Amino acid sequence: MENQNYSVLIIMNEELQDMAINVTSNLSSCANNTILDYQMNLLPAFYAFIFIFGFIGNSLVISVLCLQRDMKTVASIYILNLAIADLLFLMTLPFWATYYALGLKWMFGAAMCKISSSLLTLNLFASIFFISCMSVDRYLAIVYPLRSQRRTLTQAVFVALIVWVLAVMSTLPTFYFRNVYYIKNLDVHACVMDFPKEEYSSWCVSMALLKITLGFCFPVTVILTCYSMIGLHLKSTKGSILNTKTRDRVLRIVTAIVVCFLICWLPFHVLTFLDVLTRMHIINDCRIQTFVEAAMPLSICLGFSNSCINPLLYCFVGNQFRENFRHVFNSIKLLQSTNSHQNSSKHGNDSKEPEPNGMYGNPIV
């Protein structure tokens, strides 16, 4: 029974780490069996919650951005793609919630295992890449306002396509190695990273470092550099002729998105780095390994929650977004009211037409 619990923990933590590779080496000496139950109970419920609110929120964001012509700006192009990346990821959560609820039994086939896992990783890369683009765009708009006026929507769409290509390429290792693997002592077909056994730890470390460097450290460096330059510029040009109201509005929403992303994903990447150190035997402290194993599911839930927090930021931080959302909502209500009025008028006309013929059924005539 003890070995079975160890196996469940190993598989489960590998599942939780399609985006980070958890502590599984030396697990037999450091495993904490009390972790298993709370993970199994927490994840399905939390994934369902994130899916419902995130799906509704990002769908509304995409609808508003697509329907409102005056929101077709370079920044809105990046926000739209960020919402699309979140929505693609959210569509996989029902599969993962079911997976954990069934005790790590993957019942959706090998193809869906690869696709669902790849979309998780795709969201990790695409989200931070688009946030980096938004930060660079704010830097150009504020520091070089005249030159930035040459920016076009076509250029923004082209940049967005490049970002998607880079995100897809970064996801290819996950798509290649993810597979359904039969675990004999658990009698389940689990969706796991099927690395070569003789080089398993090396592959785990390589994948983790790829996500840390390309999916976090490098983009965050770009973001912090842009905001540092923006801060220095604003400090030295208090009397600028810039459109302060528009500048501050867009700057607030981009800043909120960046800060939220860092808060949600920083714990995950820190724990992933600690896992790399344990796999490389730089850290051999059993307490740290147990802490990483216990905290990783919570950090992943926190990271996933970023996809349903972003729409709230648009609503509460972006005044223009709220106004456009009201406009779209009122337009839909007006359209429904018009259709209802037209239908009632049509029914009224239809009911008046047969009246002259009604007398033919009257027995007195």
C-alpha positions in Angstrom: 0.0 0.0 0.0 2.9 2.3 0.8 4.5 1.7 -2.6 1.2 2.3 -4.3 0.9 5.7 -2.6 4.4 6.6 -3.7 3.4 5.7 -7.3 0.3 7.8 -7.2 2.3 10.8 -5.9 4.9 10.3 -8.6 2.3 10.1 -11.4 0.2 12.9 -10.0 3.1 15.3 -9.6 4.2 14.5 -13.2 0.7 15.4 -14.3 0.7 18.6 -12.4 3.9 19.4 -14.0 3.2 19.4 -17.6 4.5 22.9 -17.0 6.9 22.1 -14.2 8.6 18.9 -13.4 8.0 18.1 -9.7 10.1 16.4 -7.1 10.0 12.6 -7.9 13.6 11.7 -7.5 14.4 10.4 -4.1 10.7 10.3 -3.4 10.7 7.0 -1.5 12.8 8.6 1.3 11.0 11.9 1.4 7.4 11.3 0.3 4.6 12.7 2.4 1.6 10.4 2.1 -0.8 13.0 3.7 -0.5 15.2 0.6 -2.3 12.8 -1.7 -5.9 13.2 -0.4 -6.0 17.0 -0.4 -4.5 17.1 -3.9 -7.1 14.7 -5.3 -10.0 16.6 -3.6 -8.7 20.1 -4.3 -7.8 20.0 -8.0 -11.1 18.9 -9.6 -13.1 21.5 -7.6 -10.7 24.3 -8.3 -10.3 23.5 -12.0 -14.1 23.5 -12.4 -14.3 26.9 -10.6 -11.6 28.4 -12.8 -13.1 26.9 -16.0 -16.6 28.4 -15.4 -15.6 31.9 -14.4 -12.6 32.1 -16.8 -14.6 30.8 -19.8 -17.4 33.3 -19.2 -15.0 36.2 -18.6 -12.7 35.7 -21.5 -15.6 35.0 -23.9 -17.1 38.4 -22.9 -13.7 40.1 -23.4 -13.3 38.5 -26.9 -16.9 39.5 -27.8 -16.4 43.1 -26.7 -13.1 43.5 -28.5 -14.4 42.0 -31.7 -17.7 43.9 -31.8 -16.5 47.4 -30.8 -14.7 49.2 -33.7 -13.2 51.9 -31.5 -11.3 49.3 -29.5 -9.3 48.2 -32.5 -5.9 49.4 -31.3 -2.4 47.8 -31.1 -2.9 47.2 -27.3 -6.4 45.7 -27.9 -4.9 43.2 -30.5 -2.5 41.9 -27.9 -5.3 41.8 -25.2 -7.5 39.9 -27.6 -4.8 37.3 -28.3 -4.1 37.0 -24.6 -7.8 36.3 -24.0 -7.8 33.7 -26.8 -4.7 32.0 -25.3 -6.5 31.9 -21.9 -9.7 30.5 -23.5 -7.8 27.7 -25.3 -6.2 26.7 -22.0 -9.5 26.9 -20.1 -11.2 24.5 -22.5 -8.8 21.7 -21.3 -9.7 22.0 -17.6 -12.8 19.8 -17.7 -10.6 17.0 -19.0 -8.1 17.5 -16.2 -10.8 17.9 -13.5 -12.3 14.6 -14.6 -8.8 13.0 -14.8 -8.1 13.8 -11.1 -11.6 13.0 -10.0 -11.2 9.5 -11.5 -7.9 8.9 -9.7 -5.5 9.6 -12.5 -7.4 7.5 -15.0 -7.2 9.2 -18.5 -10.2 8.1 -20.5 -9.9 10.5 -23.4 -7.3 8.8 -25.6 -3.7 9.5 -26.5 -4.4 12.3 -28.9 -6.4 14.3 -26.4 -3.7 13.7 -23.8 -1.2 15.4 -26.1 -3.5 18.2 -27.1 -4.7 19.0 -23.6 -1.2 19.0 -22.2 0.2 21.1 -25.1 -2.5 23.7 -24.7 -1.5 24.1 -21.0 2.1 24.8 -22.0 1.0 26.9 -25.0 -0.9 29.2 -22.6 2.2 29.5 -20.3 4.4 30.8 -23.2 1.8 32.7 -25.2 0.5 34.6 -22.1 3.9 36.0 -21.0 4.9 36.7 -24.7 1.8 38.8 -25.3 2.2 40.6 -22.0 5.8 41.4 -23.0 4.4 42.7 -26.3 2.0 44.9 -24.4 4.8 46.2 -22.2 7.0 47.1 -25.2 4.0 48.7 -26.9 3.4 50.9 -23.8 7.1 51.8 -23.8 7.0 52.9 -27.4 3.8 54.8 -27.0 5.0 56.8 -23.9 8.7 57.3 -24.6 8.4 57.8 -28.4 4.9 59.1 -28.9 5.5 60.6 -32.3 7.3 57.6 -33.7 4.8 55.2 -32.2 2.0 56.8 -34.2 3.3 54.9 -37.2 2.3 51.7 -35.6 -0.5 49.9 -37.5 -3.0 47.1 -36.7 -1.4 45.1 -39.5 2.0 45.3 -37.7 0.4 44.2 -34.5 -1.3 41.3 -36.1 2.0 40.2 -37.7 3.7 40.4 -34.3 0.9 38.4 -32.8 1.4 35.7 -35.4 5.1 35.6 -34.6 4.3 35.2 -30.9 1.9 32.3 -31.7 4.6 30.6 -33.8 7.2 30.9 -31.0 4.7 29.6 -28.4 3.8 26.6 -30.6 7.5 25.8 -31.2 8.2 26.0 -27.4 5.3 23.6 -26.9 6.5 20.9 -29.3 8.5 18.9 -26.7 5.4 18.6 -24.6 3.4 17.5 -27.5 6.0 14.9 -28.5 6.7 13.4 -25.1 3.2 13.5 -23.6 1.5 10.1 -23.9 -0.9 7.7 -22.2 1.1 5.2 -20.2 -0.3 2.1 -18.3 0.7 2.0 -14.6 0.6 -1.6 -13.7 0.4 -1.4 -9.9 -2.3 1.3 -10.1 -4.2 -0.3 -12.9 -4.7 3.0 -14.7 -3.8 4.6 -18.0 -2.2 7.9 -17.0 -1.4 10.9 -19.2 2.3 11.4 -18.4 5.5 12.8 -19.8 7.1 9.7 -21.4 10.7 10.6 -21.4 13.4 8.0 -22.1 13.9 6.1 -18.9 17.7 6.2 -19.0 17.7 10.0 -19.4 14.5 10.8 -17.5 16.1 13.3 -14.9 18.1 15.0 -17.6 15.0 15.6 -19.7 13.0 16.8 -16.7 15.7 19.4 -15.9 16.0 20.5 -19.5 12.2 21.0 -19.8 12.0 22.8 -16.5 14.9 25.2 -17.5 13.2 25.9 -20.8 10.1 27.0 -19.1 11.9 29.0 -16.5 14.2 30.9 -18.9 12.1 31.3 -22.0 8.7 31.3 -20.3 9.5 33.6 -17.4 13.0 35.0 -16.8 13.7 36.4 -20.3 10.1 37.9 -20.8 10.1 39.3 -17.2 13.5 41.0 -17.9 12.0 42.6 -21.0 8.9 43.7 -19.0 10.8 45.2 -16.1 13.2 47.0 -18.4 10.3 48.6 -20.3 8.6 49.7 -17.1 11.8 51.1 -15.7 12.4 53.2 -18.8 8.7 54.3 -18.7 9.1 55.4 -15.1 12.3 57.3 -15.8 10.7 59.0 -18.8 7.6 60.1 -16.9 9.7 61.4 -14.0 11.7 63.6 -16.3 8.8 64.8 -18.5 6.1 66.0 -16.1 5.0 68.7 -18.4 4.7 66.4 -21.4 2.1 67.2 -24.1 1.1 63.6 -24.2 -2.6 62.7 -23.8 -2.3 62.0 -20.1 -5.8 60.6 -19.7 -5.5 58.0 -22.5 -1.9 57.2 -21.6 -2.7 56.6 -17.9 -5.7 54.5 -18.7 -3.9 52.0 -20.9 -0.8 52.1 -18.7 -3.0 51.1 -15.7 -4.5 48.1 -17.3 -1.2 46.8 -18.7 0.5 47.3 -15.4 -2.3 45.4 -13.6 -2.0 42.5 -16.1 1.8 42.3 -15.6 1.6 42.5 -11.8 -1.2 39.9 -11.7 0.8 37.6 -13.9 3.9 37.9 -11.7 1.9 37.2 -8.5 0.2 34.2 -10.0 3.2 32.5 -11.7 6.2 33.5 -9.6 5.6 30.9 -6.9 5.3 28.2 -9.6 8.6 29.1 -11.2 10.4 29.4 -7.9 9.3 25.9 -6.9 10.2 24.6 -10.4 13.7 25.9 -9.9 14.0 24.3 -6.5 13.0 21.0 -8.2 15.7 21.4 -10.7 18.2 21.9 -7.9 17.1 18.7 -6.2 17.2 16.7 -9.5 20.8 18.0 -10.0 21.6 16.9 -6.4 22.6 20.5 -5.5 19.8 20.4 -2.8 19.5 17.1 -0.9 17.4 18.4 2.0 14.4 16.1 2.4 12.3 18.9 4.0 12.7 21.1 0.9 11.7 18.3 -1.4 8.6 17.6 0.7 7.8 21.3 0.8 8.0 21.6 -3.0 5.9 18.5 -3.5 3.2 19.9 -1.1 3.2 23.5 -2.4 3.4 22.8 -6.1 -0.3 21.9 -6.7 -1.3 25.2 -4.9 1.2 27.2 -7.0 -0.3 25.6 -10.2 -3.8 26.4 -9.1 -2.7 30.0 -8.4 -1.1 30.1 -11.9 -4.2 28.8 -13.6 -6.3 31.3 -11.8 -4.6 34.1 -13.8 -6.7 33.1 -16.8 -9.9 34.1 -15.0 -8.5 37.1 -13.2 -7.5 38.9 -16.4 -11.1 39.6 -17.5 -11.8 41.1 -14.0 -8.8 43.4 -14.5 -10.2 44.7 -17.8 -13.5 45.5 -16.1 -12.3 47.1 -12.9 -9.2 48.8 -14.2 -10.2 49.7 -17.7 -12.9 52.3 -17.8 -13.2 52.2 -21.6 -13.7 48.5 -21.5 -16.6 48.9 -19.1 -18.1 51.5 -21.3 -17.8 49.4 -24.4 -19.1 46.4 -22.6 -22.2 48.4 -21.6 -22.6 49.6 -25.2 -22.4 46.0 -26.5 -24.8 44.8 -23.9 -27.3 47.6 -24.6 -27.0 47.0 -28.4 -27.8 43.3 -27.8 -30.8 44.2 -25.7 -32.0 46.8 -28.3 -31.6 44.2 -31.1 -33.6 41.6 -29.1 -36.3 44.3 -28.4 -36.5 45.2 -32.1 -36.8 41.6 -33.2 -39.4 41.0 -30.5 -41.4 44.1 -31.7 -41.1 43.0 -35.3 -42.3 39.5 -34.5 -45.2 40.8 -32.5 -46.2 43.1 -35.3 -46.0 40.3 -37.8 -48.1 38.0 -35.6 -50.6 40.9 -35.2 -50.9 41.3 -39.0 -51.1 37.6 -39.5 -54.0 37.4 -37.0 -55.9 40.2 -38.7 -55.7 38.7 -42.2 -57.9 35.6 -41.7 -60.7 37.7 -40.0 -62.7 38.2 -43.2 -62.7 34.5 -43.9 -63.8 33.8 -40.3 -67.4 34.3 -41.2 -67.4 31.3 -43.5 -67.3 29.1 -40.5 -70.2 30.8 -38.8 -73.4 28.7 -39.0 -75.6 31.8 -39.3 -74.2 32.8 -42.6 
